[in-house]
Amino acid sequence: MAATRSIATRSKSAGSDGDAASYSDGPMTIEGMTGPQRAAVILLVLGEDHGRAIWEEFDDEEIRIITRAMAELGTVDSDQVEKLMLDFVGRLSSAGAITGSFDRTISLLEKILPTDQVALIMEEIRGPAGRNMWQKLGNIDAVVLANFLKNEYPQTIAVILSRIRPDHSANVLRNLPNELSIEVVGRMLRMESVQKEALDHIENTLRTEFVSTLTQTRRRDPHEMMAEIFNGFDRQTEVRFLAALDVTNQDSAERIRALMFTFEDLGKLDSAGLQTLMRQVDKDMLARALKGANEEMRAFFLGAMSQRAAKNMQDDMQGLGPLRLKEVDEAQMKMVTLAKDLAEKGEIVIAKGNSEDELVY
């Protein structure tokens, strides 16, 4: 992994902008390959499963350099592939010929990276032949676009929103600061025809400035990633890691706790969502989960049942006898996973914290 990343890193100094070097019309040889081209061949051979960990180590600039080289690679004969791999790892028994193309590059990246990041990278490679900037903006998340536009002049924002889909404009306006959004609406109502030169200037500015801003915005908060990892821990492991973080980095520990989704968060379901969840939950799983729950959570679930069903559930819990904490954790984790699945399908809404912090998984 480090060797592949080193190839990509060294390639930044090759050429004026780090693009892959030109190549002849015939099959390529490893002697004539640039660093990005070598990395592209290796990643094509590894494919999505084995290459995923390597792709995740690259920064956005390295990904753009390698994907450009991959899209322009052409055919590399099997003997050259084998020679390159032998040179790279010291051994490779055999490999077939591969062909790097625009379509294959998109197919590979879409299985590894977020869709909008792939679109951004490939649109850069596609160049002027691709869709125009206004069409591209229609695929950008409304919150991300609003965060970028909120520092622009109201008139500029008005022009941009008048050029994209009405439903997308509505979502962007909803996420702009209130006073600014009202000003933009006013400008849009008073807007007359915009000169082509002004439109071209705005489009070029978006193309040059928005790309880098969006890339930075897309970087994921590591606390979100760690919260997802912590959600998969059993209770003892979770407590151990959070206790250690409380000592070394209390702020991070608190942020992770706030982002984690736990069994206790099911207590924030509305009545309709709770009923939907309970219809899907296995009776034995619910009994095991409630057996180790606090009194508040027990009352929450039992209160949603008829008196008879609640009495039967309490009898089932008592009939289970002593349970190991691990069994309780597993049952509660399965319920959390089920709730997330239902939320993804739009059947329930999951909220964390107050109503303004509502999250749908």
C-alpha positions in Angstrom: 0.0 0.0 0.0 2.8 2.4 0.9 4.6 1.6 -2.3 1.6 2.3 -4.4 1.0 5.6 -2.6 4.6 6.5 -3.1 4.2 6.0 -6.9 1.2 8.4 -6.9 3.0 10.9 -4.7 6.1 11.0 -6.8 3.9 11.5 -9.9 2.8 14.9 -8.7 6.2 16.3 -9.8 5.9 14.8 -13.3 4.7 17.3 -15.8 3.4 20.7 -15.2 0.1 19.6 -13.6 0.7 16.0 -12.6 -1.2 14.6 -15.6 -0.2 11.3 -17.2 2.5 11.6 -19.8 1.6 11.1 -23.5 1.9 7.6 -24.9 2.1 6.0 -28.3 -0.7 4.3 -30.2 0.7 0.8 -29.6 0.7 -1.3 -26.5 2.5 0.3 -23.6 5.7 -1.0 -22.0 6.6 -0.4 -18.3 9.8 1.4 -19.3 7.6 4.1 -20.9 5.1 4.4 -18.1 4.8 7.3 -15.7 4.2 6.8 -12.0 0.5 7.4 -12.3 0.2 4.9 -15.2 2.0 2.2 -13.2 -0.3 2.8 -10.2 -3.3 2.7 -12.6 -2.2 -0.8 -13.9 -1.7 -2.2 -10.4 -5.1 -0.9 -9.2 -6.9 -2.3 -12.3 -5.3 -5.7 -11.6 -6.3 -5.5 -7.9 -9.9 -4.6 -8.7 -12.4 -3.2 -6.3 -12.1 -5.8 -3.5 -8.3 -5.9 -3.1 -7.7 -2.3 -4.2 -10.2 -0.6 -1.9 -7.8 -0.2 1.0 -5.3 1.4 -1.3 -7.8 3.8 -2.8 -8.8 4.9 0.7 -5.2 6.0 1.4 -5.0 8.5 -1.4 -6.0 12.1 -1.1 -8.3 13.7 -3.7 -5.4 15.1 -5.8 -3.8 11.7 -6.0 -7.1 10.1 -7.0 -7.5 12.6 -9.8 -4.0 12.0 -11.1 -4.4 8.2 -11.0 -7.9 8.2 -12.5 -6.9 10.4 -15.3 -4.0 8.0 -16.1 -6.3 5.0 -15.8 -8.9 6.5 -18.2 -6.2 7.2 -20.8 -4.2 4.1 -20.3 -5.2 2.0 -23.3 -4.1 -1.6 -23.7 -1.2 -3.1 -21.6 -0.1 -6.5 -22.7 -0.1 -9.4 -20.2 3.6 -9.8 -20.2 4.0 -6.1 -19.4 1.5 -6.4 -16.6 3.4 -9.4 -15.2 6.7 -7.6 -15.5 5.3 -4.5 -13.7 3.8 -6.6 -10.9 7.0 -8.6 -10.5 8.9 -5.3 -10.3 6.4 -4.0 -7.7 5.9 -6.8 -5.3 8.7 -9.2 -6.4 6.3 -11.9 -7.5 3.2 -12.5 -9.6 2.5 -15.8 -11.3 0.3 -14.6 -14.2 -2.0 -11.8 -15.3 -4.2 -11.1 -18.2 -4.1 -8.1 -20.5 -6.1 -5.2 -19.2 -7.6 -2.1 -20.8 -8.0 1.2 -19.1 -11.0 3.2 -20.3 -13.3 6.0 -19.2 -16.2 3.6 -18.6 -14.1 1.0 -16.7 -12.6 3.7 -14.5 -16.1 5.0 -13.6 -17.3 1.5 -12.9 -14.4 0.8 -10.6 -14.5 4.1 -8.7 -18.3 4.0 -8.1 -17.8 0.8 -6.1 -15.2 2.5 -3.9 -15.9 6.2 -3.6 -19.0 8.3 -3.0 -21.0 8.8 -6.2 -20.8 12.6 -6.2 -17.0 12.5 -5.7 -16.7 10.1 -8.6 -18.8 12.4 -10.8 -16.7 15.4 -9.8 -13.4 13.6 -10.6 -14.6 12.1 -13.9 -16.2 15.4 -15.1 -12.7 17.0 -14.7 -11.2 14.3 -16.9 -14.1 14.4 -19.4 -13.4 18.1 -20.0 -15.5 20.4 -22.2 -17.2 17.5 -23.9 -19.0 16.7 -20.6 -22.1 18.3 -19.2 -22.1 22.0 -18.5 -21.6 23.5 -15.0 -25.3 24.2 -14.4 -26.2 20.5 -15.0 -23.4 19.5 -12.6 -24.7 21.7 -9.9 -28.0 19.8 -10.0 -26.2 16.8 -8.6 -24.6 18.6 -5.8 -26.1 18.2 -2.3 -28.2 21.2 -1.5 -26.5 21.8 1.9 -23.0 21.6 0.3 -24.0 24.0 -2.4 -25.7 26.4 0.0 -22.6 26.5 2.2 -20.5 27.5 -0.8 -22.9 30.1 -2.1 -23.6 31.8 1.2 -20.4 33.9 0.8 -21.3 35.1 -2.7 -23.2 38.3 -3.7 -27.0 37.9 -3.6 -27.1 38.7 -7.3 -24.7 36.0 -8.2 -26.6 33.5 -6.1 -29.8 34.6 -7.8 -28.3 34.0 -11.3 -27.0 30.5 -10.3 -30.3 29.4 -8.7 -32.2 30.6 -11.8 -30.2 28.3 -13.9 -30.7 25.0 -12.0 -33.8 22.9 -11.4 -36.5 24.6 -9.4 -36.7 21.8 -6.8 -33.0 22.0 -6.2 -33.1 25.8 -6.0 -35.8 25.5 -3.3 -33.6 23.1 -1.3 -30.6 25.5 -1.6 -32.7 28.5 -0.5 -34.0 26.6 2.5 -30.4 26.0 3.6 -29.2 29.6 3.1 -29.2 32.1 6.1 -32.7 33.6 6.4 -31.9 37.2 5.5 -29.7 36.2 2.6 -32.3 33.8 1.2 -35.0 36.5 1.3 -32.6 38.9 -0.5 -31.9 36.3 -3.2 -35.6 35.7 -3.8 -36.1 39.4 -4.3 -33.2 39.5 -6.8 -34.6 36.6 -8.7 -38.0 38.3 -8.9 -36.4 41.5 -10.3 -33.9 39.6 -12.6 -33.9 40.5 -16.3 -31.9 38.7 -19.0 -28.3 38.0 -18.1 -25.6 38.8 -20.6 -23.7 35.7 -22.0 -20.4 37.2 -20.8 -21.6 37.4 -17.2 -22.9 33.8 -17.4 -19.6 32.6 -18.8 -17.7 34.3 -16.0 -19.9 32.8 -13.3 -19.6 29.4 -14.9 -15.9 29.6 -15.2 -15.6 30.8 -11.6 -17.7 27.9 -10.4 -15.6 25.4 -12.4 -12.3 26.6 -10.9 -13.3 27.5 -7.3 -16.2 25.2 -6.5 -14.4 22.0 -7.4 -11.7 22.5 -4.7 -14.2 23.8 -2.2 -16.5 20.8 -2.7 -13.6 18.4 -2.4 -12.7 19.9 1.0 -16.3 19.8 2.1 -16.6 16.1 1.2 -13.9 15.2 3.7 -15.6 13.2 6.4 -15.5 14.1 10.0 -13.4 11.3 11.6 -15.6 11.4 14.7 -18.5 10.2 12.5 -16.4 7.3 11.3 -15.4 6.4 14.9 -19.0 6.7 16.1 -20.0 4.0 13.6 -17.1 1.8 14.7 -18.0 2.3 18.3 -21.6 1.3 17.5 -20.3 -2.1 16.6 -18.5 -2.7 19.9 -20.0 -4.7 22.8 -20.7 -2.6 25.8 -17.5 -3.5 27.7 -15.3 -2.6 24.8 -17.2 0.6 24.1 -16.8 1.7 27.8 -13.1 0.8 27.8 -12.3 2.9 24.7 -14.5 5.9 25.7 -13.0 5.8 29.2 -9.5 5.9 27.7 -10.5 8.8 25.4 -12.0 10.7 28.3 -8.4 10.8 29.8 -6.5 11.6 26.6 -9.0 13.6 24.5 -12.3 14.4 26.3 -13.6 16.6 23.6 -13.4 13.8 21.0 -15.0 11.3 23.5 -17.9 13.7 23.9 -18.4 14.2 20.2 -18.3 10.4 19.6 -20.9 9.8 22.3 -23.1 12.5 20.7 -22.8 10.9 17.2 -23.3 7.3 18.4 -26.7 5.7 17.9 -27.5 3.4 20.8 -30.4 1.3 22.0 -31.4 4.1 24.3 -31.9 6.3 21.3 -34.9 4.1 20.3 -36.7 5.8 23.2 -36.9 8.9 21.0 -39.1 7.1 18.4 -42.6 8.5 17.9 -45.6 6.3 18.6 -46.0 5.3 14.9 -42.3 4.5 14.5 -42.3 2.5 17.7 -45.3 0.4 16.5 -43.6 -0.2 13.2 -40.4 -1.4 14.8 -42.2 -3.6 17.3 -44.1 -5.3 14.4 -40.8 -6.3 12.9 -38.9 -7.3 16.0 -38.7 -11.0 17.0 -40.5 -11.6 20.3 -37.5 -13.4 21.9 -35.1 -10.7 20.7 -37.3 -8.0 22.3 -37.5 -9.9 25.6 -33.7 -10.3 25.7 -33.1 -6.6 24.8 -35.5 -5.4 27.5 -34.2 -7.9 30.1 -31.0 -5.8 30.3 -32.6 -2.4 29.6 -33.1 0.3 32.2 -36.5 0.9 33.7 -37.2 3.9 31.5 -36.7 1.9 28.3 -38.7 -1.1 29.6 -41.6 1.3 30.4 -41.3 2.9 27.0 -41.7 -0.4 25.1 -44.2 -2.0 27.5 -46.3 1.1 27.4 -46.8 0.7 23.7 -48.3 -2.8 24.2 -51.7 -3.9 25.4 -52.0 -4.9 29.1 -52.1 -8.5 28.1 -49.1 -8.3 25.7 -47.1 -6.3 28.3 -47.8 -9.0 30.9 -46.8 -11.8 28.6 -43.6 -9.9 27.7 -42.7 -9.5 31.4 -43.4 -13.2 31.9 -41.1 -14.0 28.9 -38.3 -11.8 30.4 -38.6 -13.5 33.7 -38.6 -16.9 32.1 -35.3 -16.2 30.4 -33.5 -16.5 33.7 -30.1 -14.9 34.2 -28.6 -13.6 30.9 -25.0 -12.8 30.1 -24.4 -9.1 29.3 -23.1 -10.2 25.9 -26.5 -11.8 25.0 -28.3 -8.6 26.0 -25.9 -6.4 23.9 -26.4 -8.6 20.9 -30.2 -8.4 21.1 -30.1 -4.6 21.6 -27.7 -4.2 18.7 -29.9 -6.2 16.4 -32.8 -4.0 17.3 -30.7 -0.9 16.5 -29.7 -2.4 13.2 -33.3 -3.2 12.4 -34.4 0.4 13.3 -31.7 1.8 10.9 -32.8 -0.5 8.1 -36.4 0.7 8.6 -35.3 4.3 8.6 -33.4 3.9 5.4 -36.6 2.6 3.8 -38.4 5.6 5.0 -40.7 3.6 7.3 -39.6 5.3 10.5 -37.7 8.4 11.5 -34.9 8.2 14.0 -34.0 11.3 16.0 -31.0 12.0 18.2 -30.9 14.9 20.7 -33.6 17.5 20.2 -35.9 17.8 17.2 -33.4 20.0 15.3 -30.9 17.2 15.4 -33.1 14.7 13.6 -31.1 12.1 11.7 -32.4 9.6 9.2 -30.1 6.7 8.6 
